[in-house]
Amino acid sequence: MKQLQVEADHPYLVHIGAGAFDLFADTYRPLLDAADQIVVIADEKVAELHLQYLLNYLTDWDIRVLTIPAGESAKSVETFMACHSFLLSESCSRNSLLLAFGGGATGDVVGFVASTFMRGVPFIQLPTTILAHDSAVGGKTAINHELGKNMIGTFYQPKAVLYDSGLLSTLPPGEVRSGMAEVIKHAFISNEQWLSELLAIEDFSLLTEDQLNRHLEKGIAVKAAIVEEDEFEGGVRKYLNFGHTLAHALEGHLGYGKITHGEAVVLGMSYALLLSEHQKLAAFIQWAKVNNYPLYLLKKIQFEALLPYMKKDKKSSKGELNFVLLEQTGHPYVDKVDEQRAFAAYEKLVSQIGEVIS
Ligand SMILES: O=C(O)C(=O)C[C@@H](O)[C@H](O)[C@H](O)COP(=O)(O)O
């Protein structure tokens, strides 16, 4: 098993590998013993498949379990309040411990609940998707607002991340596709050679467990280094938002959960690559096509429908459009793009995509 330290608000470890849950009874026993209540909040699909597996590692403690909707629809005020109601009804206190068991959306909403319940209780991230190699690390928590994605949230670091990669084998292809988007994002902002390796993948199902784990470890290392430098996103942390200005607009416009986050990020990265005049754009569109990302959506959605969401992006102020662009692979920067240029680039991308997928 691999482990990586994240030096944020408090230092914590990300443990990656099959058997990560063994650490409950070992390294994390004091944390669990100190809790007056331990509550697992699990995505309902993950609970169906893996809850018993998790509980088998927790037999030394009395565990409460709450299931919440699977996917992006969990990032709502309703689910947030349902979690608080459950914690109150179970007489939880500031000494209680939450375990967030699921993908990125579960980690985001449970993290937000942990940061607000009685003004903050400890929590551990137990990610179950590839996408969550990104979202479970770094302490961004959030729920969505109809006017924008992740608009209500906090920076709140977990006590640990136990990433049992054995659970990834049950992921459906759409979830793998979504997760690999954040992996390739980490490569774009950090490393040309790694990027070329990823761009050569034509079928994610052919990745061995070892290969996948290696990509996840690299992604987590890139993320951890950036978070350590800029936990609260005053500067370099914005680079982790590569592809996200357009992605969040697509998710908001289509309705949360109608497109997976990773699929939206792939479309967003293709747009950012065009704005960057990056030489890998054509190769990236081809990669997205063979790996079945929904490029066709850009042909169906007008720029004007996305514009209001992009203007509200968290990197922007005064309604300006801000994007993470690449001078070259591994050299991101944030830049303001005027509306005319943004529109022209969108039209150009749609036409370029049209030629590839027609
Ligand atoms: O950790 C970060 O910082 C990121 O931007 C990582 C993103 O991949 C992730 O989707 C994040 O939740 C987006 O945050 P937001 O602040 O743009 O809503």
The ligand as an SDF file (V2000), in Angstrom:
LIG
                    3D

 18 17  0  0  0  0  0  0  0  0999 V2000
   -9.2460   20.8990   -5.6560 O   0  0  0  0  0  0  0  0  0  0  0  0
   -9.3720   21.8530   -6.4200 C   0  0  0  0  0  0  0  0  0  0  0  0
   -8.9930   22.9890   -6.1360 O   0  0  0  0  0  0  0  0  0  0  0  0
  -10.0340   21.6780   -7.7160 C   0  0  0  0  0  0  0  0  0  0  0  0
  -10.3670   22.6490   -8.3740 O   0  0  0  0  0  0  0  0  0  0  0  0
  -10.2730   20.2860   -8.1790 C   0  0  0  0  0  0  0  0  0  0  0  0
  -11.4500   20.1250   -9.1040 C   0  0  0  0  0  0  0  0  0  0  0  0
  -11.1270   19.0590   -9.9610 O   0  0  0  0  0  0  0  0  0  0  0  0
  -12.7300   19.7530   -8.3750 C   0  0  0  0  0  0  0  0  0  0  0  0
  -13.7230   19.4320   -9.3140 O   0  0  0  0  0  0  0  0  0  0  0  0
  -13.2350   20.8400   -7.4570 C   0  0  0  0  0  0  0  0  0  0  0  0
  -14.2620   20.3630   -6.6570 O   0  0  0  0  0  0  0  0  0  0  0  0
  -13.7560   22.0440   -8.1940 C   0  0  0  0  0  0  0  0  0  0  0  0
  -13.8690   23.0700   -7.2720 O   0  0  0  0  0  0  0  0  0  0  0  0
  -14.5140   24.4540   -7.5830 P   0  0  0  0  0  0  0  0  0  0  0  0
  -13.9460   25.3510   -6.5480 O   0  0  0  0  0  0  0  0  0  0  0  0
  -14.1420   24.8780   -8.9650 O   0  0  0  0  0  0  0  0  0  0  0  0
  -15.9780   24.2890   -7.4510 O   0  0  0  0  0  0  0  0  0  0  0  0
  1  2  2  0
  2  3  1  0
  2  4  1  0
  4  5  2  0
  4  6  1  0
  6  7  1  0
  7  8  1  0
  7  9  1  0
  9 10  1  0
  9 11  1  0
 11 12  1  0
 11 13  1  0
 13 14  1  0
 14 15  1  0
 15 16  2  0
 15 17  1  0
 15 18  1  0
M  END
$$$$
